[in-house]
Amino acid sequence: MTVQSTKTPRPERVQLFVTCLVDQFRPEVGESVVNVLERLHIEVDFPEGQTCCGQPAFNSGFRDEASDVARHFLDVFDATEGPIIVPSGSCGAMVRNFYGEMFEDDPAEMERVRRVGKRIYEFTEFLVDVLGQDGLAAEMGAQLDEIATYHQCCHLERELGVDHQPQELLGQVKGLEMLPMYRPEVCCGFGGTFAVKFSDVSTAMLDEKLDNAAATGASMIVAGDTGCIMHMAGGLRRRGSDQQVRHIAEILDEATCPTNHTTEGRA
């Protein structure tokens, strides 16, 4: 008797949900996501009608406004096929976890929420849990020669349960020394509109995070959410610090870029 495999076929095409912050402030992060996926022979589509997931309005208590934005998101992405990749645990959690809360009394929308929600993957989650690491490891030929520490973004870890995936990927980058940070899981204080409404509390949280990052001696903080990155980068600028904050997609892009590969041992 032949037993049919239950393993999910490797996808050949994905949809990119780039997020508001990446689109408006850090487009290079979206470019890095595309670069890495294309090197793994994944075709990337970008639905041009996409806007926001609705999280800022939702977290600020404007549920009606947030539901309008969420419906547009569902309109755009439910009309596509394949995995939806997002370089943000925060936005991924909004769609996967909180759309159900918004539309729990709307059976028709809940059906769309279920369809789209099960297709959403945070970038590193997709690389490790769907594609596996072997293919990416083979592409990591560049020598980065950097010392970094990792910030565990709140929504990525707590809402999506994505923790080991980014750290495993960073551990494969040649020349990248990863130093442990004291209390890496503690929030950086961004929290979207929280940083505006409760600026004093947000700043105190940020100071603790940056102190812990500085104590590692690392020249770079790596994170997976652009909001956290912008918040920490702003704090570092105000301190006059040379420490950088970068998105993990940018690190993986550099590590897999063919033009950055070492030529040692070649004729």
C-alpha positions as CSV (number, residue, x, y, z in Angstrom):
1,M,0.0,0.0,0.0
2,T,1.3,3.5,-0.9
3,V,1.2,6.0,1.9
4,Q,0.5,9.6,0.7
5,S,2.9,12.2,2.1
6,T,1.2,14.9,4.2
7,K,4.1,17.3,3.8
8,T,3.1,20.7,2.4
9,P,4.5,21.2,-1.1
10,R,7.2,23.9,-1.4
11,P,5.5,27.1,-2.7
12,E,6.8,28.6,-5.9
13,R,5.1,32.0,-5.5
14,V,4.2,34.2,-2.5
15,Q,2.5,37.5,-1.8
16,L,4.4,40.2,-0.1
17,F,2.5,42.3,2.5
18,V,5.2,45.0,3.0
19,T,3.5,46.9,5.9
20,C,3.0,50.7,6.4
21,L,6.3,51.4,8.2
22,V,8.4,49.5,5.7
23,D,6.7,51.1,2.8
24,Q,7.0,54.6,4.1
25,F,10.2,54.6,6.2
26,R,12.3,51.5,5.5
27,P,11.6,50.3,1.9
28,E,15.1,48.6,1.9
29,V,13.7,46.0,4.3
30,G,11.0,45.0,1.7
31,E,13.7,44.9,-1.0
32,S,15.8,42.6,1.2
33,V,12.9,40.3,1.8
34,V,12.3,40.0,-2.0
35,N,16.1,39.5,-2.6
36,V,16.3,36.6,-0.1
37,L,13.1,34.9,-1.4
38,E,14.1,35.2,-5.0
39,R,17.5,33.7,-4.3
40,L,15.6,30.7,-2.9
41,H,13.7,30.6,-6.3
42,I,10.5,31.9,-4.9
43,E,8.5,34.3,-7.1
44,V,7.3,37.3,-5.2
45,D,4.1,39.2,-6.1
46,F,3.2,42.6,-4.6
47,P,-0.5,43.3,-4.6
48,E,-0.6,47.0,-5.4
49,G,-3.9,47.7,-3.7
50,Q,-2.5,46.9,-0.2
51,T,-2.4,49.6,2.4
52,C,-2.5,49.0,6.2
53,C,-3.6,46.0,8.4
54,G,-5.5,48.4,10.6
55,Q,-3.4,47.9,13.8
56,P,-2.8,51.6,14.7
57,A,-6.5,52.3,14.7
58,F,-7.4,49.0,16.5
59,N,-4.8,49.6,19.3
60,S,-6.1,53.1,19.8
61,G,-9.6,52.0,20.3
62,F,-11.1,53.0,16.9
63,R,-12.6,49.6,16.1
64,D,-15.0,50.8,13.4
65,E,-12.2,52.5,11.5
66,A,-9.9,49.6,12.0
67,S,-12.5,47.2,10.6
68,D,-12.8,49.3,7.4
69,V,-9.1,49.0,6.9
70,A,-9.1,45.3,7.7
71,R,-11.9,44.7,5.2
72,H,-9.8,46.3,2.5
73,F,-6.8,44.1,3.5
74,L,-9.1,41.1,3.1
75,D,-10.4,42.3,-0.2
76,V,-6.8,42.6,-1.6
77,F,-5.3,39.5,-0.2
78,D,-8.2,37.1,-0.4
79,A,-8.1,37.6,-4.2
80,T,-4.6,36.3,-4.3
81,E,-3.1,32.8,-3.9
82,G,-0.2,31.3,-1.9
83,P,1.5,32.3,1.3
84,I,1.5,35.9,2.4
85,I,4.9,37.0,3.7
86,V,5.2,39.9,6.1
87,P,8.4,41.2,7.6
88,S,6.7,42.1,10.9
89,G,5.5,40.0,13.7
90,S,3.3,42.9,14.8
91,C,1.3,43.1,11.5
92,G,1.3,39.3,11.2
93,A,-0.3,39.0,14.6
94,M,-2.9,41.6,13.8
95,V,-4.2,39.6,10.8
96,R,-3.7,36.1,12.3
97,N,-4.9,36.8,15.9
98,F,-6.9,40.0,16.1
99,Y,-9.0,40.0,12.9
100,G,-11.0,37.2,14.5
101,E,-11.7,39.5,17.5
102,M,-12.9,42.3,15.2
103,F,-15.2,40.2,13.1
104,E,-16.4,37.5,15.6
105,D,-20.0,38.6,15.0
106,D,-19.8,38.6,11.2
107,P,-19.8,35.0,9.9
108,A,-19.1,36.1,6.3
109,E,-16.0,38.1,7.2
110,M,-14.9,35.4,9.6
111,E,-14.7,33.0,6.8
112,R,-12.4,35.4,4.9
113,V,-10.4,35.9,8.1
114,R,-9.8,32.2,8.4
115,R,-8.8,31.8,4.8
116,V,-6.3,34.7,4.8
117,G,-5.1,34.2,8.4
118,K,-3.8,30.7,7.7
119,R,-1.8,32.0,4.8
120,I,0.1,34.7,6.8
121,Y,3.7,34.0,7.7
122,E,6.2,36.2,9.3
123,F,9.4,36.3,7.2
124,T,11.7,34.2,9.3
125,E,8.8,31.9,10.3
126,F,8.3,31.2,6.6
127,L,12.0,30.6,5.9
128,V,12.4,28.1,8.7
129,D,9.1,26.4,9.1
130,V,7.9,26.3,5.5
131,L,11.1,26.3,3.3
132,G,13.5,24.8,5.8
133,Q,16.9,26.1,6.5
134,D,19.0,24.0,4.3
135,G,18.4,26.0,1.1
136,L,19.1,29.3,2.8
137,A,22.2,28.0,4.6
138,A,23.7,27.0,1.2
139,E,23.3,30.6,0.0
140,M,25.0,32.2,3.0
141,G,28.5,32.7,1.5
142,A,29.2,36.2,2.6
143,Q,31.4,37.0,5.5
144,L,29.8,39.8,7.6
145,D,32.4,40.2,10.4
146,E,30.0,41.9,12.7
147,I,29.1,41.6,16.4
148,A,25.4,41.8,17.1
149,T,22.8,41.2,19.7
150,Y,19.1,40.2,19.1
151,H,16.0,42.0,20.4
152,Q,13.0,39.7,20.8
153,C,10.1,41.8,19.4
154,C,7.0,41.5,21.6
155,H,4.3,40.5,19.0
156,L,6.7,38.2,17.1
157,E,7.4,36.2,20.2
158,R,4.3,36.5,22.3
159,E,1.5,36.6,19.7
160,L,3.0,34.4,16.9
161,G,5.4,32.2,19.0
162,V,8.3,33.0,16.7
163,D,11.5,33.0,18.7
164,H,14.0,30.3,17.7
165,Q,13.6,30.9,14.0
166,P,15.3,34.3,13.7
167,Q,18.0,33.3,16.1
168,E,18.7,30.0,14.2
169,L,19.0,32.0,11.0
170,L,21.3,34.6,12.5
171,G,23.5,31.7,13.9
172,Q,24.2,30.5,10.3
173,V,25.5,33.9,9.1
174,K,29.3,33.6,8.5
175,G,31.3,36.0,10.6
176,L,28.3,37.3,12.6
177,E,29.0,36.9,16.3
178,M,25.8,37.0,18.3
179,L,26.1,38.1,21.9
180,P,23.3,37.5,24.5
181,M,21.4,40.5,25.8
182,Y,20.2,40.7,29.4
183,R,16.4,40.3,29.3
184,P,16.1,40.3,25.5
185,E,12.4,39.6,25.7
186,V,11.6,42.9,27.5
187,C,9.7,45.4,25.3
188,C,11.6,48.3,23.8
189,G,8.7,50.7,24.6
190,F,7.4,51.4,21.1
191,G,4.0,49.7,21.1
192,G,2.8,51.9,18.2
193,T,0.6,54.7,19.5
194,F,1.6,53.7,23.0
195,A,4.9,55.6,22.5
196,V,3.0,58.7,21.7
197,K,0.3,58.5,24.4
198,F,2.6,57.4,27.2
199,S,5.9,58.9,26.1
200,D,7.4,59.0,29.5
201,V,6.8,55.3,30.2
202,S,7.9,54.5,26.6
203,T,11.1,56.4,27.0
204,A,11.9,54.7,30.3
205,M,11.4,51.3,28.7
206,L,13.5,52.3,25.7
207,D,16.3,53.4,28.0
208,E,16.4,50.1,29.8
209,K,16.5,48.2,26.5
210,L,19.3,50.4,25.1
211,D,21.3,50.1,28.3
212,N,21.0,46.3,28.1
213,A,22.0,46.3,24.4
214,A,25.0,48.6,25.1
215,A,26.2,46.4,27.9
216,T,26.7,43.5,25.4
217,G,29.4,45.4,23.6
218,A,27.8,44.6,20.3
219,S,28.0,47.1,17.4
220,M,24.6,46.2,16.1
221,I,21.1,45.3,17.4
222,V,19.1,43.0,15.1
223,A,15.3,42.9,15.3
224,G,12.4,41.8,13.2
225,D,9.9,44.7,13.4
226,T,10.4,48.1,11.8
227,G,8.6,49.9,14.6
228,C,11.0,48.5,17.2
229,I,13.9,49.3,14.9
230,M,12.9,53.0,14.4
231,H,12.2,53.4,18.1
232,M,15.6,52.1,19.2
233,A,17.4,53.9,16.4
234,G,15.9,57.2,17.5
235,G,17.0,56.6,21.1
236,L,20.5,55.7,20.0
237,R,20.8,58.9,17.9
238,R,19.7,61.0,20.9
239,R,22.4,59.3,22.9
240,G,25.1,59.9,20.2
241,S,25.7,56.2,20.1
242,D,27.3,54.5,17.1
243,Q,25.4,51.3,17.7
244,Q,23.2,50.3,14.7
245,V,19.8,48.7,14.6
246,R,18.9,46.6,11.5
247,H,16.2,44.3,10.3
248,I,17.0,40.6,10.1
249,A,16.0,40.7,6.4
250,E,18.8,43.1,5.7
251,I,21.3,40.8,7.4
252,L,20.1,37.7,5.5
253,D,20.2,39.7,2.3
254,E,23.8,40.7,2.8
255,A,24.7,37.2,3.9
256,T,23.2,35.6,0.7
257,C,24.2,38.3,-1.8
258,P,26.4,36.7,-4.5
259,T,28.5,39.8,-4.9
260,N,29.5,39.7,-1.2
261,H,30.7,36.1,-1.2
262,T,34.3,35.6,-0.3
263,T,36.7,34.7,-3.1
264,E,39.2,33.0,-0.8
265,G,40.6,29.8,-2.4
266,R,39.5,30.8,-5.9
267,A,41.9,31.1,-8.8
